[in-house]
Amino acid sequence: MTATVTEAVDRATAVNTALATVLDPELDRPITELGFVRSVSVGADGSVEATLRLPTYFCAPNFAWLMVEDARRALAALSWAGECRVILEDHFASEEINEGVGCGKGFAESFPGLADPDRMEELRAVFVRKGHLAAQARLGKRLVERGWTMLQLADAVLGDVPERLTVTLRRRRTLLGLPSGPAAPLFADDQGRPVPAAALEWHLRRGRTAGVGIGANTEVCEGLLAVRYGPSEEEGNR
């Protein structure tokens, strides 16, 4: 009995860990941190179900689709998982999104005329690139405050700084298919090429601008979610 309970707890933890890899494409934060995961359940047969909710009834269907699709992929990647269902609730396109993702359809097939079939992956990449740029700006600010010069930053590789400072940066590069090992440049462009010292200040300035936009959108969405569903359990315990 104890082993069964332990296994159930481990699987529930694995589900939440998997969902934490799913980002809101616009806000560049895990859906678990944003409060978008309302509930998860794991069946005795390994079946998994997650229910998602969004800040407003009219959140863009393409963004909603990406989160539901990515959540289902993350859960299906669990080695022990059986049937995986992700349900989006309280959204004007919930029915189309839930059915389409559940049946393995593409966004363009479920919403004919709204998107080119290849556009969704490009949209995903656009926002990950923005998050990658913002992550570099945050890291650059911390290192400059510690006395690093632009030349030192331009010459640095990921292995030159503590791993805890580059977690988000490496994750974004992995999503973009860019090198993320210790020898990869610390500051890189969209193709993974090192940013030269002469261009680095401008590069970081662009990243700060991207970060401001992401932060502002995040505050709006968190506020809307709290108004719609009430404060999260974490906020209520503060």
KANORFEN-V567781 format. One record per residue. PHI is phi in radians with two decimals (none if undefined). OMEGA is omega in whole degrees, -180 to 180 (none if undefined). Layout:
phi->[PHI:PHI]
omega->[OMEGA:OMEGA]
//
This chain:
phi->[none:-1.06:-1.09:-1.14:-1.11:-1.08:-1.09:-1.10:-1.13:-1.08:-1.22:-1.11:-1.12:-1.12:-1.11:-1.16:-1.14:-1.12:-1.17:-1.21:-1.50:-1.56:-1.81:-1.19:-1.07:-1.54:-1.65:0.98:-2.39:-1.06:-1.11:-1.21:-1.24:-1.42:1.45:-1.43:-1.63:-1.42:-2.79:-2.41:-2.53:-2.19:-1.45:-1.09:-1.55:1.58:-1.20:-2.27:-2.37:-2.24:-1.95:-1.94:-2.43:-2.19:-1.07:-2.36:-1.15:-1.93:-0.94:-0.90:-1.09:-1.20:-1.16:-1.06:-1.03:-1.00:-1.19:-1.16:-1.12:-1.14:-1.12:-1.14:-1.10:-1.10:-1.24:-1.15:-1.34:-1.16:-1.04:-1.67:-1.22:-1.65:-1.16:-2.09:-2.19:-2.15:-2.03:-1.65:-1.99:0.99:-2.30:-1.10:-1.96:-0.95:-1.06:-1.17:-1.20:-1.09:-1.20:-1.11:-1.15:-1.10:-1.63:1.37:-1.39:-1.66:-1.05:-1.10:-1.28:-1.41:-2.21:-0.99:1.58:-1.61:-2.75:-1.24:-0.96:-1.54:-1.21:-1.12:-1.17:-1.16:-1.07:-1.04:-1.15:-1.01:-1.29:-1.18:-1.09:-1.12:-1.13:-1.09:-1.15:-1.13:-1.11:-1.13:-1.11:-1.10:-1.16:-1.03:-1.06:-1.11:-1.27:-1.09:-1.13:-1.60:1.81:-1.22:-1.67:-1.04:-1.14:-1.13:-1.10:-1.15:-1.50:-1.33:-2.09:-0.99:-1.25:-1.46:-2.17:-0.97:-1.02:-1.09:-1.46:-2.06:-1.00:-1.12:-1.03:-1.17:-1.12:-1.15:-1.18:-1.08:-1.10:-1.55:1.31:-1.73:-1.02:-2.34:-1.47:-1.01:-1.55:-1.26:-1.06:-1.17:-2.10:-2.39:-1.50:-1.16:-1.74:1.51:-1.43:-1.09:-1.50:-1.16:-1.00:-1.14:-1.84:-1.20:-1.07:-1.15:-1.04:-1.22:-1.14:-1.07:-1.15:-1.14:-1.10:-1.08:-1.15:-1.11:-1.11:-1.11:-1.12:-1.14:-1.12:-1.12:-1.07:-1.09:-1.15:-1.13:-1.15:-1.13:-1.12:-1.15:-1.16:-1.30:-2.06:1.58:-1.09:-1.18:-1.05:-1.14:-1.16:-1.18:-1.61:-1.32]
omega->[-180:-180:-179:178:-180:179:180:179:179:-179:177:177:180:179:-179:176:178:-180:179:176:-178:-177:163:-173:-178:-174:177:175:-179:180:178:179:-176:-179:-178:178:-178:-179:173:176:180:-180:179:180:180:177:-176:176:177:178:-179:176:-177:-175:-179:179:-174:173:-177:-177:180:177:180:179:-179:-179:179:180:180:178:180:178:-179:-180:-180:-180:177:-172:-175:-172:173:178:-179:178:173:-176:173:-178:174:178:-175:180:-178:-175:-179:-179:-179:180:-177:180:-179:-179:179:178:174:-180:-178:179:-180:179:-176:178:-178:-176:171:-178:-178:-173:-176:179:177:178:178:-178:180:-178:176:177:178:178:178:180:180:179:178:180:179:180:179:180:-179:-177:177:178:178:175:179:175:178:180:178:178:-177:-179:-173:173:-176:-178:-179:-179:179:-177:-178:-179:-175:-177:-178:-179:-179:179:180:179:177:179:-179:-179:-180:179:-179:179:-176:-177:-180:-180:-180:179:-173:177:-175:178:179:180:-180:177:-180:-177:-177:-178:-171:-179:178:179:-180:178:176:179:178:177:178:-179:178:179:179:-179:-180:179:180:179:179:-178:178:178:179:179:180:178:-176:-174:-175:-179:178:179:-180:-180:-178:-179:-179:none]
//
